Amino acid sequence: MIGISIISVIILLGVLIFVHEVGHFLVAKWAGVGVLKFSLGFGPKLIGKKVGETEYLLSLIPLGGYVKLLGESEGDDLSEEDSKRSFLKQSVLKRMAIVVAGPVFNFLLAILIFTIVYIFGIPTLTTQIGGVQDGSPAYEAGIKGGDIIIAIEGKELSRWDKLAEVVTKSKGGELRFTIKRGSGQHDVLLTPRLLKTKNLFGEEIDSYKIGVSPSSQVVIEKVNPVLALWMSLKQTWIISKLTVLSIVKIIEGVISPRTLGGPILIAQMAGAQVKEGLVPFVLFMALLSINLAVLNLLPIPVLDGGHLFFYFIEMVTGKEINIRWREMAQQVGFVLLVLLMIFVFIIDIERLNPKMFDDFNKMFSR
């Protein structure tokens, strides 16, 4: 299991990092900027090969990567010809395009994965009823486990998520359900009730329910390429919004920071997804690719979003941010990033061995 987890996380992170850096690389080339290094990983070089002016590297620490551009630093001594191809001599819009390309390529990877999966088929819960809650609208209407809801208000449906969506949007209005039981079918009237439930973040919300749960019956749903692309765009947007909302909830204190995961948790989850099959693994890759894109767009110095924030200010004011202020911000951002990495690494270790941290806390509470 450990071996599978290690191999799967290397593949997972390798693909995500490669796609991200390829985004920076290709747009830099398109903008006419020289690319000196393209590295998967940080730290000491393991292997490398120079092709043209670019050195392609595989480095020791596989938790990131980088593209080193010509004239990226203020102090670079360049010839007049190289100066024209340097990153800092480009227009602010070109610099922004190069920086944002990394996260954009991560979004594109997720969209591509979702599209391919939707085309070839994805397991989807049907509208077969698994259980009915006593005293619920469904119970009072005589719905039983094993029944299949084939239409609501005359509109056919076959997926559980669509059933839940229609009930939620009813706002408590009466609905006519067409039920299939055995070889026959009949209609029943149900009025969804407003109930207290919990959302993904554990917060209590009001939601309309009819008191049923799905069975384990699934079908492989395939769609045409155009619809698959549209569904992929919607799914990427939904996950992006949830990622941003999760960050906000952590800041607000609604979600504990201990829900965060580092390399160890990612390795465990990647290993588990691989055991489930190729489709769960690539869907997990798509999810992480979106998370990586969103996090990189946060306006934190060192991250792509931090650079974009500085360039946005430059575009609005027409003046570059003072180099000293920019360097100070980069240093603060780097320290915050390191502290965050240490924090999630400690959380990962605590998940693996909670007793060790209990003993540690007892030792210092005496």
C-alpha positions, -999 to 999 in steps of 0.1 A, spaced: 0 0 0 28 24 9 46 17 -24 14 23 -44 8 56 -25 43 68 -32 42 59 -69 7 73 -74 15 106 -57 47 110 -77 27 105 -109 -1 128 -96 21 157 -86 44 152 -116 15 157 -140 0 187 -121 34 205 -118 43 197 -154 11 210 -168 13 242 -146 49 249 -157 42 241 -194 16 269 -192 42 294 -181 67 280 -206 45 281 -237 31 315 -232 66 329 -224 78 314 -258 47 329 -275 55 363 -260 91 361 -273 106 358 -238 137 337 -234 134 306 -211 166 296 -194 153 267 -172 123 244 -170 125 223 -138 102 197 -123 110 199 -86 132 222 -65 166 219 -51 197 201 -64 196 189 -100 192 151 -105 193 151 -143 193 178 -169 197 184 -206 201 217 -224 182 222 -257 189 255 -273 189 281 -246 167 262 -223 179 236 -197 153 210 -188 158 197 -153 145 170 -129 153 182 -94 154 165 -60 124 179 -41 92 169 -61 69 194 -44 68 220 -71 87 232 -101 97 264 -118 104 281 -151 134 306 -151 129 334 -176 155 356 -192 158 389 -173 134 379 -146 155 397 -119 163 434 -118 200 428 -115 205 406 -146 232 419 -169 219 415 -204 230 424 -239 209 448 -259 195 419 -279 187 398 -249 172 428 -231 144 429 -257 136 393 -249 137 397 -212 107 392 -190 108 425 -173 110 444 -206 76 430 -218 44 449 -215 24 444 -183 -3 425 -202 23 401 -216 38 396 -181 3 389 -167 -4 364 -194 28 345 -187 20 344 -150 -17 335 -153 -9 307 -178 1 282 -151 -32 282 -132 -51 284 -165 -34 252 -178 -44 235 -145 -80 245 -151 -77 232 -187 -63 199 -175 -93 194 -152 -117 203 -180 -100 179 -203 -101 150 -177 -138 157 -170 -147 158 -207 -130 125 -215 -146 108 -185 -180 121 -194 -176 109 -230 -166 74 -220 -191 72 -191 -193 79 -154 -212 59 -127 -243 78 -118 -269 71 -91 -303 63 -105 -337 75 -91 -344 42 -74 -354 46 -38 -332 29 -12 -349 40 20 -379 61 31 -380 80 64 -409 74 87 -434 102 88 -418 120 58 -438 132 28 -427 102 8 -437 78 36 -472 94 38 -476 92 0 -469 55 1 -435 54 -16 -415 24 -7 -379 12 -10 -373 -2 -45 -396 22 -62 -382 42 -91 -391 79 -97 -393 82 -135 -408 117 -137 -418 148 -118 -445 171 -131 -444 151 -163 -407 157 -169 -387 125 -172 -356 121 -151 -332 92 -144 -305 107 -122 -306 112 -84 -289 146 -85 -316 159 -108 -343 145 -84 -327 164 -55 -324 195 -76 -361 196 -85 -372 190 -49 -349 217 -36 -362 242 -62 -398 234 -54 -397 258 -25 -423 236 -8 -448 236 -36 -468 204 -43 -452 181 -69 -466 152 -89 -443 122 -89 -446 94 -114 -435 62 -97 -426 28 -113 -432 -2 -90 -426 -36 -106 -443 -37 -140 -467 -9 -132 -466 29 -126 -487 54 -108 -487 91 -98 -485 105 -63 -486 141 -49 -459 152 -25 -452 184 -8 -415 188 2 -409 200 38 -384 225 50 -360 207 72 -328 216 91 -298 198 74 -261 203 73 -241 215 43 -206 204 32 -191 227 58 -211 213 87 -233 245 89 -270 241 96 -292 252 66 -328 250 56 -335 227 27 -366 211 12 -368 173 15 -392 145 8 -375 120 31 -359 94 7 -324 81 2 -310 66 -30 -303 29 -35 -268 18 -46 -280 12 -82 -259 31 -107 -258 33 -145 -228 43 -167 -239 76 -183 -223 86 -215 -228 119 -233 -217 134 -266 -185 155 -267 -203 189 -268 -224 181 -238 -194 166 -221 -174 198 -225 -203 219 -212 -207 196 -182 -169 198 -176 -170 235 -176 -198 235 -151 -181 210 -128 -148 229 -129 -167 261 -120 -186 244 -91 -154 229 -76 -136 263 -80 -163 280 -61 -163 254 -34 -125 257 -31 -127 295 -26 -156 291 -2 -136 266 18 -108 291 21 -132 317 33 -148 293 58 -114 284 72 -106 322 77 -140 326 94 -133 297 117 -163 276 104 -139 249 92 -110 238 113 -75 243 97 -69 207 107 -90 197 77 -61 208 55 -39 181 40 -3 179 29 18 156 9 12 126 31 -26 129 30 -25 134 -8 -3 103 -11 -28 83 10 -58 95 -10 -40 90 -44 -31 54 -34 -67 48 -23 -80 62 -56 -56 41 -77 -69 9 -59 -105 20 -69 -95 23 -105 -82 46 -132 -113 68 -134 -114 77 -96 -76 84 -98 -79 108 -128 -110 125 -113 -90 130 -81 -62 145 -103 -88 169 -118 -99 180 -84 -64 187 -72 -56 205 -104 -85 229 -98 -74 233 -61 -38 241 -73 -51 266 -98 -73 284 -73 -46 285 -46 -20 298 -70 -43 327 -79 -46 339 -43 -30 374 -40 -1 361 -18 35 372 -28 55 342 -42 24 327 -56 12 335 -92 -17 356 -77 8 378 -58 26 386 -90 -7 393 -108 -17 416 -80 15 437 -84 11 438 -122 -26 449 -118 -15 478 -96 12 487 -122 -14 485 -150 -38 508 -130 -12 533 -118 11 532 -147 41 527 -124 60 497 -113 59 487 -76 91 498 -58 116 469 -60 123 471 -23 86 468 -13 82 439 -38 112 420 -24 99 425 12 65 412 2 81 382 -15 100 374 17 69 377 38 50 355 14 77 329 13 78 327 52 40 323 53 42 296 26 69 277 45 49 280 78 18 267 60 37 237 46 51 229 81 16 232 95 0 208 70 29 184 74 24 183 112 -13 177 106 -5 148 83 18 132 109 -9 137 135 -34 118 114 -9 90 110 -1 88 147 -25 108 169 -12 91 201 23 106 195 8 141 197 -14 132 227 18 121 246 36 152 235 8 175 248 6 156 281 44 160 285 41 198 283 9 201 303 24 187 334 
